Amino acid sequence: MSKKLINPDAVFNSLQYGFSQAIETQGSRQIFLSGQVGVDANQRTVAGGMYEQTIQSIENIKHVLKAANGTLDDVVMLRIYIKQGADSEEEQQAISQALKEKFTSTPPASSWIIVTGLSLPEWLIEIEAHAVLN
């Protein structure tokens, strides 16, 4: 699969937040992942706050992609659902930090959506991913 990042100067610099404005792909397999939250394989919510739950969500995405013979480098789009009340500037910086740490070579495009709640009250974030593989 080939990917081309599209980040024109006419829009804000999204790379500083860990995502691209758009991704152009050429590939044959698409993988659509269910929303991943900050829980481990034993269905326990990870300790900590937004940063830790974001890292775990991305790790879960990585594990699902590995099962499909893919990697985080194949992700082209994220839809990030942030629990209302956990959407402060500090919380958003924690999300950005995690994205920049995990998506180092080609940051995917993304949408950040504030929601009134997620399936369990302790969940702060849920991330859906769309990947394109060869």
N, C-alpha and C positions, 0 to 999 in steps of 0.2 A: 504494500500500500504506500502511496505517496501522499504526503500532506504538505499543504502550503498555508502558512499563517498569513492572515490578512489583518493588518493593524494600521490603517491609514492615519496620516497626521491630522486629518480633518475631524477626527473624533478623539476622545480622551485616551490617555495612555493606560489601557487596562492591564498591560503586562506588570505594572507596579503592584497590582492586586493579585497576580497569579493566574490570569486568564487572558485569552485572545479575543478580539472582536469577532473574528470569523475564522473558519478552517475550511479550506478546499481539499477534498480527498478524491483519490482514485483508488478503488479497491473493490473486492468482490463480496466479502462477507461483512454483514453488519450484525452487531450484537447490541441488544437493548437490555440494559440491566434494570431490575427492580430497584426501588429506593433502598439504599443501605444506610443504616444508622449505627450509632456508637455502641454496638454490642459485640461480644466475642462469640466464639463457636458454641459456648455453653449457654447462650442467650442471657448473659449478664451484661448490664450496662457498665461501661468502663468508668473507673473513678476519674474524678477531675471535672473539668468544665468543657467549654466550647472547643478549645484546641484539641483536647484528648478525644472528644467524640468525633471531631472532624477527621483526625488522623485515623481513628478506628474505622470510620465510614470508608475512607479511601483505601485502607488496608483490605477491607471486605471486598471492595471493587476489584482490587488487585488479585485477590484469591479467586473470585468468580471468573475474571478474564484469564487467569492462568489455566483454569479448567477448560477453557475454550481455546487454549494455545495462543493467548494474547497477553499483552502487557499494558501498563498504564500509558505507554507511548502510543497505543492504538486508540485511546480515548479522544474523541473529537468534540463532545458536548457534555456538559454537566448541567443539571437542573438542581439547584440547591434550595431546599426548603428550610427556613430558619424560624424557629418558634418565636412568636411575638413575646416580647419581654426579654428575650435573649438576643436582641438585635441592636445593641448599643455599638458605638464606634469601637470600643475595646473588643467586643465579641467579633465584630466584622474583621478587625485586624488579626485576630486569632485564626479566623478562616483563611484570610489571605496568606498568613504565614504558613499554614499547613499546605495550601495549594502550591505555593512557591517551593516548598521542600519536596513535595511528592511529584510534581509535574515540572521537572527541571528543563527538559529539552524542548518540548512543544506544548505549551500551556493550552488546554482545550478552551473552546468558547464556553460561556456559561451564562445562566440566568440565576439571579438570586431573588427568591420569593419569600416574603414574610407571611407566615400562616398563624392562625390563632392557636393551633396545637397540632401535635403529632399523635401517633397511636398510644403512646404511654407518656404520662406527665413528666417523667425524668429525661425524656429525649429532647435535645436542643436543636438537632439538625438531622436532615435526611437528604441523601444525595443520590439522584438518578444519573446514570451514565449511558452514553451511546458511543460505541466503538466501531471502527472500520478496520477489518483485518484482510490480509491477502488470502 
